[in-house]
Amino acid sequence: MGPRVALKLSRRGWLGAALAAPWVTALSSCSPNALPERLIGGWIGAAHERGHRLREAPRPDFAAAGAPRRAAVLVLGGGVAGLAAARGFVRAGVDDVQVLELEDRPGGNSRGHRMGGMACPLGAHYLPQPGAPAREVDEWLHEVGLLRHEAGRRVADERHLCHSPQERLFFEGAWHEGLLPPADPASATQAQYRRFAALAAAAPAFAIPSHRVPWTAAHAALDEQPFAAWLSQHQLDDERLRWYLDYCCRDDFGAGSAEVSAWAGLHYFGSRHGFHAPGDAESDREPVFTWPEGNAWLVDRLLAPLTGRVHGGRTVLRVREERGGVQVLAARTDGALEAWTAPTVVLALPLFVAARVLDQPPAALQAAAAATAYAPWLVANLQLDRPLLERPGLPAAWDSVAYGSAALGYVDAMHQSLRPVPGATVLTAYATLPAAERAALLTQPFEHWARRVVAEVSALHPDLPARLQRIDLMRYGHAMAVPRPGRARSAAARAALRGGRGRLRFAHADLAGYSVFEEAFIAGCEAAAAPCCGG
Ligand SMILES: Cc1cc2nc3c(=O)[nH]c(=O)nc-3n(C[C@H](O)[C@H](O)[C@H](O)COP(=O)(O)OP(=O)(O)OC[C@H]3O[C@@H](n4cnc5c(N)ncnc54)[C@H](O)[C@@H]3O)c2cc1C
């Protein structure tokens, strides 16, 4: 999906390391253009100083704000889960639903950006066609016109499906279709691909949302160990297979195969399209939905019925449940405090934030928050004046990844455009970082991170520095929950928070212990499913 930033290495050191790797030997004849003296661009998208107000002690007093504003339902957090919850209440006939969101714009991890008049993602950028257990998503996609029924079949609107070629891998000096490293049919690699495919097919059932399949002893056994250990135990040690599986984990879960559980590693395949060795018959693998602005396209559709109900620039600092309703204290961007009150409040916030803002967090919330580790991410949007020079092999695709590096690849925002001749574009490069690098995301300057990203993409495209107009960086300190081993131990706590009941309700992808659109959306729908509490 996007390059993982080369850590702790200078540009020279990083390139040296990269060139030593087998996959970049073809680059040695082609040195990157010099990086410009000064990179134009900056940090965008995240007002971390607002969120960090939650660390202030003592906590502000409710009495410091004026008279509270009343609402029938307050949704705290305007990410996918919060907007889906707000939409659910409006559909159920509750008109006075208000959403308080920390950032100026709603959408959370699924917001978009613009550069040079071109739309691009700031975070999430695709949605697979939902499986049967994600019925709320399926229903909503029909509502917004992405899916329709035709002669008893589900048909997707092709304009929004990823155009071909979808993915390519830079392997041994050339681009290859798909992200699975190529293998000769008679090779040991192919044999391991087949063995992993068989093991993945024999694994217990998985679903998105993950709580809609019963938890079995087989799931529990997978949950207890890291995915990498499970692979070793099954003598799956082929370098190409292991790189690919590690890539999948970093791409979906923000952490590698040594960190996530075997449950998560197999869920990745079992909940969607399985794993197929090259050349083997593949059941219909449907293309994903994607847009130049990524999942911000979906956010705009979620926002449509919520006009006038979403209040940006409101950092929720405290939430207190009282006999007469729930009191909420928020800070506006000018620092002024604002009080709200409602009989029903949905905390559509990351669990660690929900636990911090609540005056008396329930035990289940404390337990679930304590069990959730978060991955930091860096997302770089690189505006180019024209397309980059191409290497041999598959032409430019939507998603480009380099084999053998810690990188995740980059997506091309203009890939979905129907223009006849390629031109200016924006590449969105993604990087997951180890938790130890979280502080550096705040303390190291823009220039430091921008140079790393540019050096990294330049290793694939030496003409990048000459084409680069601007680079904008989005940093996520706590981007997504990492599904580490031990999921079963916090499952009861997460289940207790799920589903709408009572005055205080919870909705966030964190309730699943990992983060994808469907989990966030369904958590929001479930929070809105039960009737509101009276005032
Ligand atoms: C870089 C990146 C790429 C991703 N790519 C994909 C992808 O391609 N496809 C996919 O399905 N998923 C992807 N994801 C997962 C993504 O997290 C989910 O799809 C979804 O957007 C999560 O929504 P959410 O509402 O659960 O959480 P969030 O997006 O975390 O929403 C929480 C909201 O609460 C707000 N908030 C936090 N604290 C406060 C406060 N104190 N007061 C008020 N508001 C507050 C936040 O600003 C945010 O808007 C990606 C995630 C990241 C980080």
The ligand as a Tripos MOL2 file, in Angstrom:
@<TRIPOS>MOLECULE
LIG
   53    58     1     0     0
SMALL
NO_CHARGES

@<TRIPOS>ATOM
      1 C1         -3.0220    5.0490    7.0250 C.3       1 LIG1
      2 C2         -4.2540    4.1990    7.0990 C.ar      1 LIG1
      3 C3         -4.7070    3.5200    5.9770 C.ar      1 LIG1
      4 C4         -5.8580    2.7380    6.0520 C.ar      1 LIG1
      5 N1         -6.3110    2.1230    4.9230 N.ar      1 LIG1
      6 C5         -7.4890    1.4570    4.9480 C.ar      1 LIG1
      7 C6         -8.0780    0.9900    3.7360 C.ar      1 LIG1
      8 O1         -7.5410    1.2010    2.6470 O.2       1 LIG1
      9 N2         -9.2670    0.3250    3.8270 N.ar      1 LIG1
     10 C7         -9.8960    0.1190    5.0130 C.ar      1 LIG1
     11 O2        -10.9740   -0.5010    5.0470 O.2       1 LIG1
     12 N3         -9.3740    0.5960    6.1580 N.ar      1 LIG1
     13 C8         -8.2010    1.2680    6.1560 C.ar      1 LIG1
     14 N4         -7.7050    1.8070    7.3090 N.ar      1 LIG1
     15 C9         -8.4350    1.5750    8.5630 C.3       1 LIG1
     16 C10        -9.3360    2.7480    8.9970 C.3       1 LIG1
     17 O3         -8.8840    3.0410   10.2870 O.3       1 LIG1
     18 C11       -10.8060    2.3680    8.9950 C.3       1 LIG1
     19 O4        -11.1990    2.0820    7.6510 O.3       1 LIG1
     20 C12       -11.7810    3.4540    9.5220 C.3       1 LIG1
     21 O5        -11.5600    4.6850    8.8970 O.3       1 LIG1
     22 C13       -11.7490    3.6020   11.0460 C.3       1 LIG1
     23 O6        -12.8160    4.4190   11.4550 O.3       1 LIG1
     24 P1        -13.1760    4.6620   12.9920 P.3       1 LIG1
     25 O7        -14.3410    5.5840   13.0300 O.co2     1 LIG1
     26 O8        -13.2990    3.3640   13.6880 O.co2     1 LIG1
     27 O9        -11.8960    5.3400   13.6100 O.3       1 LIG1
     28 P2        -11.1750    6.7560   13.4480 P.3       1 LIG1
     29 O10       -10.9230    7.0140   12.0270 O.co2     1 LIG1
     30 O11       -10.0350    6.6600   14.4040 O.co2     1 LIG1
     31 O12       -12.2300    7.8270   13.9860 O.3       1 LIG1
     32 C14       -12.2120    8.3500   15.2970 C.3       1 LIG1
     33 C15       -12.5490    9.8230   15.2280 C.3       1 LIG1
     34 O13       -12.5620   10.3500   16.5520 O.3       1 LIG1
     35 C16       -11.9410   11.6230   16.5340 C.3       1 LIG1
     36 N5        -11.4630   11.9320   17.8900 N.ar      1 LIG1
     37 C17       -10.4260   11.3680   18.5570 C.ar      1 LIG1
     38 N6        -10.3170   11.9140   19.7870 N.ar      1 LIG1
     39 C18       -11.3120   12.8220   19.9050 C.ar      1 LIG1
     40 C19       -11.7380   13.7030   20.9390 C.ar      1 LIG1
     41 N7        -11.1090   13.7440   22.1120 N.pl3     1 LIG1
     42 N8        -12.8020   14.5030   20.6960 N.ar      1 LIG1
     43 C20       -13.4720   14.4550   19.5150 C.ar      1 LIG1
     44 N9        -13.1120   13.6470   18.5050 N.ar      1 LIG1
     45 C21       -12.0430   12.8330   18.6940 C.ar      1 LIG1
     46 C22       -10.8240   11.4490   15.5250 C.3       1 LIG1
     47 O14       -10.3310   12.6940   15.0660 O.3       1 LIG1
     48 C23       -11.5140   10.6300   14.4440 C.3       1 LIG1
     49 O15       -12.1580   11.4340   13.4930 O.3       1 LIG1
     50 C24        -6.5540    2.6040    7.2680 C.ar      1 LIG1
     51 C25        -6.0940    3.2820    8.4040 C.ar      1 LIG1
     52 C26        -4.9690    4.0850    8.3180 C.ar      1 LIG1
     53 C27        -4.4990    4.8170    9.5330 C.3       1 LIG1
@<TRIPOS>BOND
     1     1     2 1
     2     2     3 ar
     3     2    52 ar
     4     3     4 ar
     5     4     5 ar
     6     4    50 ar
     7     5     6 ar
     8     6     7 ar
     9     6    13 1
    10     7     8 2
    11     7     9 ar
    12     9    10 ar
    13    10    11 2
    14    10    12 ar
    15    12    13 ar
    16    13    14 ar
    17    14    15 1
    18    14    50 ar
    19    15    16 1
    20    16    17 1
    21    16    18 1
    22    18    19 1
    23    18    20 1
    24    20    21 1
    25    20    22 1
    26    22    23 1
    27    23    24 1
    28    24    25 2
    29    24    26 1
    30    24    27 1
    31    27    28 1
    32    28    29 2
    33    28    30 1
    34    28    31 1
    35    31    32 1
    36    32    33 1
    37    33    34 1
    38    33    48 1
    39    34    35 1
    40    35    36 1
    41    35    46 1
    42    36    37 ar
    43    36    45 ar
    44    37    38 ar
    45    38    39 ar
    46    39    40 ar
    47    39    45 ar
    48    40    41 1
    49    40    42 ar
    50    42    43 ar
    51    43    44 ar
    52    44    45 ar
    53    46    47 1
    54    46    48 1
    55    48    49 1
    56    50    51 ar
    57    51    52 ar
    58    52    53 1
@<TRIPOS>SUBSTRUCTURE
     1 LIG1         1 GROUP 0 **** ****
